[in-house]
Amino acid sequence: MPVSKRTRYEVLKRDNHTCRYCHAADSPLTVDHVTPVALGGTDFPDNLVAACQDCNYGKASTSPDAAVVADVEQRSLRWAAAMKVAAQRLSTRDEPMRQYVAYMEDVVRSLFGGYDDLPNDWRESLVQFYRAGLPLEMTEQAVALSVAKGNVEWPSKWRYACGVAWTMIRELQDEARLIVESED
Protein backbone atom coordinates (compact mmCIF):
# COMPACT_ATOMS: atom_id res chain seq x y z
CA MET A 1 0.00 0.00 0.00
CA PRO A 2 1.46 3.41 -0.90
CA VAL A 3 2.37 6.00 1.72
CA SER A 4 -0.60 8.30 2.48
CA LYS A 5 -0.66 11.83 1.09
CA ARG A 6 -0.61 13.22 4.63
CA THR A 7 2.46 11.18 5.61
CA ARG A 8 4.18 12.17 2.35
CA TYR A 9 3.48 15.84 3.10
CA GLU A 10 4.81 15.56 6.68
CA VAL A 11 7.98 13.73 5.56
CA LEU A 12 8.72 16.30 2.84
CA LYS A 13 8.08 19.13 5.30
CA ARG A 14 10.24 17.50 7.97
CA ASP A 15 13.09 17.09 5.47
CA ASN A 16 12.74 20.70 4.28
CA HIS A 17 11.87 19.55 0.73
CA THR A 18 15.48 18.44 0.27
CA CYS A 19 16.86 15.05 -0.72
CA ARG A 20 18.27 13.38 2.39
CA TYR A 21 20.90 11.52 0.35
CA CYS A 22 22.41 14.18 -1.98
CA HIS A 23 20.80 17.32 -0.42
CA ALA A 24 19.35 18.46 -3.76
CA ALA A 25 16.42 20.84 -3.41
CA ASP A 26 15.80 21.60 -7.07
CA SER A 27 14.66 18.23 -8.44
CA PRO A 28 11.36 16.37 -8.06
CA LEU A 29 11.18 14.53 -4.75
CA THR A 30 9.74 11.19 -3.81
CA VAL A 31 9.31 9.63 -0.38
CA ASP A 32 11.77 6.77 0.06
CA HIS A 33 11.84 3.92 2.55
CA VAL A 34 15.24 4.04 4.28
CA THR A 35 14.99 0.32 4.94
CA PRO A 36 13.02 -1.01 1.96
CA VAL A 37 9.73 -2.77 2.61
CA ALA A 38 11.21 -5.78 0.78
CA LEU A 39 13.86 -5.95 3.52
CA GLY A 40 11.42 -5.50 6.43
CA GLY A 41 11.05 -1.69 6.48
CA THR A 42 7.83 -0.01 7.57
CA ASP A 43 5.72 2.90 6.33
CA PHE A 44 6.25 4.80 9.58
CA PRO A 45 7.79 8.30 9.24
CA ASP A 46 10.95 7.23 11.06
CA ASN A 47 11.67 4.93 8.08
CA LEU A 48 10.78 7.50 5.40
CA VAL A 49 12.86 10.29 3.88
CA ALA A 50 12.59 12.81 1.08
CA ALA A 51 14.68 11.60 -1.86
CA CYS A 52 15.23 12.93 -5.34
CA GLN A 53 14.24 10.50 -8.08
CA ASP A 54 17.84 9.75 -9.04
CA CYS A 55 18.83 8.80 -5.49
CA ASN A 56 15.65 6.84 -4.88
CA TYR A 57 15.89 4.87 -8.12
CA GLY A 58 19.64 4.36 -7.71
CA LYS A 59 19.27 3.00 -4.19
CA ALA A 60 16.63 0.43 -5.22
CA SER A 61 16.08 -2.26 -2.58
CA THR A 62 19.46 -2.08 -0.88
CA SER A 63 20.06 -1.50 2.79
CA PRO A 64 21.32 1.98 3.63
CA ASP A 65 24.42 2.52 5.68
CA ALA A 66 24.08 2.85 9.47
CA ALA A 67 24.80 6.61 9.47
CA VAL A 68 21.80 7.34 7.23
CA VAL A 69 19.50 5.20 9.39
CA ALA A 70 20.75 6.87 12.59
CA ASP A 71 20.30 10.34 11.08
CA VAL A 72 16.73 9.59 10.00
CA GLU A 73 15.89 8.21 13.42
CA GLN A 74 17.37 11.25 15.24
CA ARG A 75 15.55 13.72 12.99
CA SER A 76 12.29 11.82 13.45
CA LEU A 77 12.67 11.90 17.23
CA ARG A 78 13.46 15.63 17.17
CA TRP A 79 10.48 16.26 14.89
CA ALA A 80 8.12 14.33 17.19
CA ALA A 81 9.39 16.26 20.23
CA ALA A 82 9.04 19.57 18.38
CA MET A 83 5.45 18.70 17.42
CA LYS A 84 4.60 18.07 21.08
CA VAL A 85 6.12 21.40 22.13
CA ALA A 86 4.32 23.21 19.30
CA ALA A 87 0.99 21.67 20.34
CA GLN A 88 1.57 22.77 23.95
CA ARG A 89 2.47 26.30 22.86
CA LEU A 90 -0.58 26.63 20.63
CA SER A 91 -2.84 25.24 23.34
CA THR A 92 -1.42 27.68 25.90
CA ARG A 93 -1.64 30.58 23.47
CA ASP A 94 -5.30 29.88 22.72
CA GLU A 95 -6.40 29.52 26.35
CA PRO A 96 -7.15 33.27 26.86
CA MET A 97 -9.22 33.20 23.66
CA ARG A 98 -11.21 30.20 24.91
CA GLN A 99 -11.86 32.02 28.20
CA TYR A 100 -12.98 35.14 26.27
CA VAL A 101 -15.41 33.09 24.15
CA ALA A 102 -16.71 31.11 27.16
CA TYR A 103 -17.39 34.30 29.10
CA MET A 104 -19.20 35.83 26.11
CA GLU A 105 -21.24 32.64 25.65
CA ASP A 106 -22.61 33.22 29.16
CA VAL A 107 -23.30 36.87 28.38
CA VAL A 108 -25.08 35.99 25.13
CA ARG A 109 -27.12 33.26 26.84
CA SER A 110 -28.25 35.67 29.55
CA LEU A 111 -28.96 38.63 27.24
CA PHE A 112 -30.40 36.73 24.25
CA GLY A 113 -32.09 34.04 26.32
CA GLY A 114 -30.18 31.24 24.58
CA TYR A 115 -28.54 30.50 21.24
CA ASP A 116 -31.48 29.27 19.18
CA ASP A 117 -31.96 32.41 17.09
CA LEU A 118 -28.26 33.03 16.47
CA PRO A 119 -26.47 32.14 13.23
CA ASN A 120 -24.40 28.94 13.24
CA ASP A 121 -21.08 30.84 13.12
CA TRP A 122 -21.76 33.29 15.95
CA ARG A 123 -18.95 31.86 18.12
CA GLU A 124 -16.49 32.38 15.25
CA SER A 125 -17.44 36.08 15.37
CA LEU A 126 -16.35 36.12 19.01
CA VAL A 127 -13.01 34.55 18.04
CA GLN A 128 -12.55 37.23 15.36
CA PHE A 129 -13.32 40.00 17.86
CA TYR A 130 -10.75 38.53 20.25
CA ARG A 131 -8.10 38.25 17.53
CA ALA A 132 -8.82 41.81 16.40
CA GLY A 133 -8.03 42.98 19.94
CA LEU A 134 -11.51 44.01 21.08
CA PRO A 135 -11.49 44.00 24.90
CA LEU A 136 -14.02 41.78 26.62
CA GLU A 137 -15.88 44.74 28.14
CA MET A 138 -16.39 46.31 24.71
CA THR A 139 -17.61 43.01 23.22
CA GLU A 140 -20.07 42.70 26.07
CA GLN A 141 -21.16 46.29 25.49
CA ALA A 142 -21.76 45.62 21.76
CA VAL A 143 -23.98 42.65 22.57
CA ALA A 144 -25.88 44.57 25.26
CA LEU A 145 -26.48 47.49 22.86
CA SER A 146 -27.99 45.16 20.26
CA VAL A 147 -30.37 43.66 22.80
CA ALA A 148 -31.43 47.11 24.00
CA LYS A 149 -32.01 48.37 20.44
CA GLY A 150 -35.81 48.45 20.25
CA ASN A 151 -36.29 48.86 16.51
CA VAL A 152 -34.10 45.90 15.52
CA GLU A 153 -35.95 42.63 14.93
CA TRP A 154 -34.74 39.59 16.84
CA PRO A 155 -32.97 37.66 14.03
CA SER A 156 -30.96 40.78 13.17
CA LYS A 157 -29.82 41.57 16.71
CA TRP A 158 -26.66 39.44 16.44
CA ARG A 159 -25.73 41.09 13.13
CA TYR A 160 -26.30 44.45 14.80
CA ALA A 161 -24.02 43.40 17.69
CA CYS A 162 -21.34 42.39 15.19
CA GLY A 163 -21.66 45.72 13.39
CA VAL A 164 -21.23 47.58 16.66
CA ALA A 165 -18.21 45.40 17.57
CA TRP A 166 -16.51 45.99 14.20
CA THR A 167 -17.13 49.74 14.53
CA MET A 168 -15.45 49.59 17.95
CA ILE A 169 -12.53 47.65 16.46
CA ARG A 170 -12.08 50.26 13.70
CA GLU A 171 -12.14 53.02 16.33
CA LEU A 172 -9.51 51.15 18.38
CA GLN A 173 -7.36 50.70 15.27
CA ASP A 174 -7.68 54.39 14.35
CA GLU A 175 -6.68 55.40 17.86
CA ALA A 176 -3.74 52.99 17.83
CA ARG A 177 -2.64 54.44 14.48
CA LEU A 178 -2.68 57.94 15.97
CA ILE A 179 -0.61 56.77 18.93
CA VAL A 180 1.98 55.14 16.67
CA GLU A 181 2.14 58.20 14.40
CA SER A 182 2.58 60.55 17.37
CA GLU A 183 5.48 58.41 18.64
CA ASP A 184 7.21 58.60 15.24
SULTANOR-V811250 format. One record per helix or strand of 3 or more residues. SS is the DSSP state (H for helix, E for strand). FROM is the first residue (numbers start at 1). LEN is the number of residues. If there is no record, write none. Layout:
((SS & FROM & LEN) (SS & FROM & LEN))
This chain:
((H & 5 & 10) (E & 29 & 5) (H & 37 & 3) (H & 45 & 3) (E & 48 & 5) (H & 53 & 7) (H & 66 & 47) (H & 122 & 10) (H & 136 & 13) (H & 154 & 30))
